[in-house]
Amino acid sequence: MTAATPSSNLGRRVFGVASLAIGLITLAWHEYNDWHPPRYIVYAAAAALIFGGAAIQFRRTAKAGALALGAVYLIFALLCVPQIVAKPQIYNSWGNFFEQFSLVTGAAMVYARLSSAWSRETLNRIGRILLGMCVASFTLEQAIYLHATATLVPKWLPPSQMFWAVTTTVLFALAAVALLTNRMALLAAPQLTMMLVLFGLLVWVPLLLSDPHSHTNWSEIAETFAIAGTAWILADLLAE
């Protein structure tokens, strides 16, 4: 069996650019997603993210780039586990794990798609299930912290902040069900991608412009587009 060429590389490219940005942000602030690991870990993670984000743009080096990104995101996902074990009733730790795991999923899909070991059907099924689990977590996180989510919605966006917080939570839930059950997954994946991109443009870009010195604003916008890239990668695979 020979590896097939994906019909679209846009998801992979968005994922790579966002990952490269995460690496630069990690290097500039010496922290990752509000974690403050030792400097040598910061430098190693930043270097891997920058290398992976650049390498994944080119087919010849995409597998190596995906492997580097997947390894870094997996490590940071596993760092969430002690917090989950210590306080399992606090969902924020679970949410952090699944946010990082969604990025692991994106890197894994790129690596597997360029490998000869995976059939398209198997890869699509695994990608749907893994990302569907993460999207289910996004749903729960927004539902649990609904009022905090509403405060992030721009006040100028009609009809109200709470309306959009509830609406996006419902849309996340529908996307999760579609991906996990393979019912209208081909429609759900690009719609999920579009919603995540709009989160970045309408929520995090204005916040970044209002406070460009905030590490949180920079890391959140980069992570949002990286997750959007993951959804886009799956959408590209399902559309082949």
ABEGO torsion letter per residue (X at the ends): XBBBBBABAAAAAAAAAAAAAAAAAAAAAGBBGGBBBBAAAAAAAAAAAAAAAAAAABAAAAAAAAAAAAAAAAAAAAAAAAAAAABAABAAAAAAAAAAAAAAAAAAAAAAAABAABBAAAAAAAAAAAAAAAAAAAAAAAAAAAAAAAAABBAABOABAAAAAAAAAAAAAAAAAAAAAGBGAAAAAAAAAAAAAAAAAAAAAAAAAABAABAAAAAAAAAAAAAAAAAAAAAAAAAX
